Amino acid sequence: TSVAAREAGGITQHIGAYQVEAQNRKIVFLDTPGHEAFTMMRARGSKVTDIVVLVVAADDGVMPQTLEAINHARAAKVPILVAINKVDKPDAQPERVKRQLADHGLMPEEWGGETVTVEVSAKQKKNLNLLLEMILLVADLQALKANPKRLASGTVLEAKLDRGRGPVATVLVQNGTLRAGDSFIVGSIYGKVRAMLDYRGKPLHAAPPSTPVEVLGLEDVPQAGDRILASADTAKARQIALHRQAKAREAALAKSARLTLEMLHAQLAAGDVKELPLIIKGDVQGSVEVLTDTLNKLSTARVKIKVIHAGAGAITESDVLLASASNAVIIGFNVRPERKATELAQLERVDIRLHTIIYNVTDEIKKAMTGLLAVTVKEVS
């Protein structure tokens, strides 16, 4: 934050985005509320970040939440750059961290891989400028482009209902320029830019690409991850918003198209499913590894089993969100879902299967693939 304080003025927390200047170029850091944010955005079909900076503590190493963050970033198909933090600590072991990252498919560049790793110390401000340089380098390799002359499009990062100002959305403009007075559609909501504030809370008249802004003038509160599109025709924008509202109502009524094990064989027969994505949660890491290995071996020429996340511990909301975005089935082995996760799974119609015997898991997947799945008795609390 002090880098930004030197260059681009102070930092305000409420917008959840900071702008930093390095080599006369601006870098926008999104302060995402947990890694689920990636999946939420992806679930709504928009990629918000161009690069993920994964921060790993040099003394702690790769933790379960680090693996979760890696899986979320991979699901969003975003390049990962690793910052190994706290290298000033006496018990720091950056080489061990690199070994752990390599074990999880993030091979450091100096070992012949493709993952850029930078050893930093936030406390001593060590290598922070190098980290910014590396971010710009990774960005250059991606050849990111935007056209500031067209009508704006972007993504809602956060939204709230403010007592004094009405519905307020924090928006990242990704292409074009958003101007005061522009009509726009966000999701199924119509709006007209009444005012815009930058990340320091100062009024803005125009927001070019890669600018995070707070937008006032919406008719309702949008969802985080919704796309925002500016329109030259006010009447047409209103019409599209009404049409989308009607479509959203229809979709809510027909929201049962999630992949469940019962539907797997029917979809296989129709030639739809070529891949069965699974999320595995177990009581201990040992069983998780065995289960992952066993289930991966069940892949056939017709259906490939893909474990997108595996970990020890209860089934969390984060797991359900990842399953929802990836259309995956959750397998719980000797664990139960948290109460909030159960509610979210019902809302998102995510299939959760709980087991205590490993053979039952493999049998169930095999039966699902051959259409012989028995009727399941589900516990409703």
N, C-alpha and C positions, 0 to 999 in steps of 0.2 A: 504493500500500500504506500510505502514512503516513496517508491519510484514514481508512482502516479502523483503523489502530493507535490513532488519536485516539479514535475512537468505539466500535468494536466489538471491542476487544482485539486481540491479535497475530494473526499469520497463519501457518498451517502449510501447507507445500507439499503434503504427501502426499495430502490430500483433493482437491486441484485445484479448490477453490471458495472464494471469499471473500465475506463479507457486509459490506456498507458501509451506514451509515445516513445518509440525506439527507432533510431536511424531515420528520423523524420517520417515515420510511418506509424499509424495508429493500430494498436491491438486491443480488442475488446475482450475482457474476461467476464464470463457469465458465472455468477456465484449460484450454482444450481443447488436447490434444496434437496441434497441427496441424489444418489445416482438413479433413483427411480425416474427422475425428471427426464433422462434420456429416453427411457422406455415409454413414458407417457407421451412424449413428443412423437416418438416413432410410431406408437399405436395410432396416432392421429395423422400419420403419413408425412411428417415434416422433419427434416434434419436441420437442427438449429446450429450446432457447433461444427466448425470445420476441422478442429483438432481437439483431442482430449488430452489434458495434462494430468497424468496419474501421479499423485504424490504418495511416495512410500517412505516411511520413517526408516533411517539407516539402522536404528537400534532395535526396532520391532520386527522389521522385515515384512514379508507378504502375509497379511492377515486375511481371515475369511471375508471381511468386507472389501478388501482389495480385489479378491477374486471375483466378488459380485460386481464390483465396478468395472473390471476388465470385461466380464461377460456382457454387461449392459452396453459398454462402448462398442464391443464387437457386434452385438445385435444391431446397433445403430450404424454399423459399417463406417466408422470414423477412425482416422489414423491416431495411434496412441503414442504420446511422447512421455517419457518417465522422468520425474524430478525426484531424485533420492535426497530427502531432506534430513536435517539434523546430523550432518557429517562432522559437525564440530564436537559432538559428544564423545567422551572417552570410549564408550562401548559401541561406537558406530562400526558397522561391518558392511560397507557398500558392496564389496565383492560377493558376500553371501546373498544380498538382495538381488544382485544380477544373476546369480545361479538360480535363485528361486523363480525369477521372472523367466529365465530361459526354460525352466521346467514347465512353465505354463504357456509356452509358445511365443514369448516376447524376447527374442534373442537380441542382446545388445549389439550395436553397430561394431564396437571394437572387437567383438568375438565373431564377426563375420555375418551378423544378422542385419535386420532392417530397423530395429527399434532404437531411436535416439534416446540416450540416457544422459542426464546432467546431474552431477553431484552438487547440491546446494545447501546453504545454511541460511534459513530465513532470519535467524537471530543475529548472525554476524554479517548479513547481506552478501554472503559469498556466492559468486557465480550467478547472481540474479540477472545481470545484463547478458551473460552467456545464454541463460535460459530463454530470454526474449529473442536473442539472435537465432537460436535454434527453432523457436516457434516461427519466425519469419522465413527461415530456410525451408522448413517442412511445408509452410504455406506456399512458397515459390514453386516447390516441386509439384504441388497440386494444381497450379495455374488457375487460381480462383479469380473469377471476373464478375463484374456487375455493371449495369448500364444506368448511370444516374439521371439520364434524360427521360426515361420512361415513367409510367405511373407506378407508384410504390407497391411492393408486395413484401410480406414478412411473416413473422410468427409471434404469437402472444406468449410471453414468458411467464407472466403472472397477472392476475386480475382481481379486483376487489370492489366492494361497494363502499364508497367514502360518504360519510354523513353530510359533509358540506358540498362535495363536488360531484356526487352521483357515481355511476359506474366508471371506474378508471382501469385502463389496461396498460401494462408495461410491455412494450412492443420492440422487437428487434427488426429494423428495416433491413431486408436482405438484398433487395434489388429495387432500382428506381429511387425516386425522392418523394417523401411524404411531406405535404405542405399544409399549413393552416388553411382551413376552409375546404379541404378535399373531402369528397364523399367516399365512403368505403364500406366494404362488407367484411365482417369477421365471423367465420363459422356461419351461423344462420341469423346473425344480428346486424342491423344497419347502424351506421354512425356517420357523423360529420365532424371533422377535427375542429373542436372549439378552441382548444389550446394544447400545446405540447411543451413538456419540460424535459431538460436533459438530465444526465445522471447526477448533476450537482443541484438540481431543483431550479435551474434558470430557464426562463421561457425561450423557446426555439420557434423560428418561422418555417424552417425547412430542415428535414432530416435525410441526408444522403445515405447510400448503402453502408451497412455495418454500424448503424447508429442505434443505441438503445434509448428509447424515449417513453415517457409516460403520456398517454393520450387521453384527453377528456372529450366527451361528446358522443358517448355510446348510448343506445337505447336500453341495453341490458348488460349484465356481466358475462363476458365470454369465458370459455374454458381455456386453461393453460394448454398451449400446443395448437390452438386453432390458427388457421391461416388468415392473414389480413390482406385484402386486395383493394387498392384505391380504384375508383371508377370516375370517368369523366361525366357520366350520365346519372344524375341523382335518381330520377324516376326508375331507371333500369336497375340500379343498385337496390332500391326498395323492393322491386318486383322479385329479384333473385333471392333476397333475404326471406321473403314470404314463401317462395317456392321451396327453399331449403328447410324452413321450419316445418312445412307439410311433410317433406321427405323424412326429416328427423323423427316425426311422430310415427310414420309408417315403419321406420327402421326399429324404433323402440318396441313396437308391437311384434315385429318378426325377429327379435334378437335371440335366435337359437341356433345360429349357423356355426357355432363354435365346434371344433373337432372334439368329439368324445370317443371313448373306446368302442361304445355301442355302434357309432356311425362309421368307424374305421373301415370295416369290411365292405359296407355298402358303397363307400367312396372309392375303395380299391377296385370293386367290381365295375364301377363306372369309369375307372381309369383316372380318377381325380388325384388321389393321394400318392405321391412318390416318396414322401418323407414323413416320418412320425417324430415330431419334436417332443422331447421329454425333459422335465425338470425333476431331479431326484434329491430328496431330503431324507437324511437318516439320523439315527441317534448318535452314531460314532463314525468317524472318518473312515475306519476300516471297512465297515459294511457298505458305506457309500461307494468306495473304490471298487469293491467286489461286484456290487450291483451295477455300476456303470459299465464295467468290463463285460459282465454277463449279458446285459441288455444290448450292448453294441454288437455282440456276436449273433444276436437274433436277426440282424439285417439280412434281407433276401434280395434277389434280383428285382423283385417288384416293389419292395418297400424298404427304405433305408431308415434305420433308427438313429436319430441324432440327439445326443444329450447336450442341451444348450447350457445347462447350469447344474452343478451337483455340489452339495455342501451338507455339513452336519448342523443339526438344530431344528427347531420347530418351523413349520411352514408359515412364512411371513407375508405381509401385504406386498412386499417387494417381489416375492416369488410369483404371487398371483398376477401382478402387473406385467411381469416379464412373460408369463404364460399367456396372458391376454393379448399382448403385442405380437407374440410369436406363434399364436394359435397352438400352444403346447398343452400336454396333459401332465399334471403333477403327480408324482409317485412319492408317497410318504412311507418310510420304513421305520417302524417303531417310534414314530413321532405323530403328533396331531397338529392341525392348523391352529394358529392363534385365533381368538374370537373375531377380531376385526378382519383377519384374512378369510375366514369362513363367510362372513357377510359380503366381502368384496367378491369372493368366488361366485357366490349366488347371483350377485348383481351383474358380474361380467360373464356369467355362465361358463366358468372354467371348471373342467373335470378334474377332481382330486380323488386319487385312489390310495387308501390306507391299507398297509399290510404289516404282518409281523413275521411271516415266513418267506424266505427268499424264493423258494420254488413256486409259491403261489403267484409272485409277481411275474416270473417268466411265463408261467402257465397262462396267466390272464392276458399278457401281451400276445402270446402265440394264438390263443383262442380268439382274440380280437381280430388278428390278422386272417384267421380262417372263418370268421363269422359264427363261432360256436360259443360266444360269450353267454354265460348264464345270467339269469335275472338277478340284479343286485338289490339288496335291501339297504336303503339309505336311512341313516339316523337323522331325524329332524328334531331339533331342540326348540 
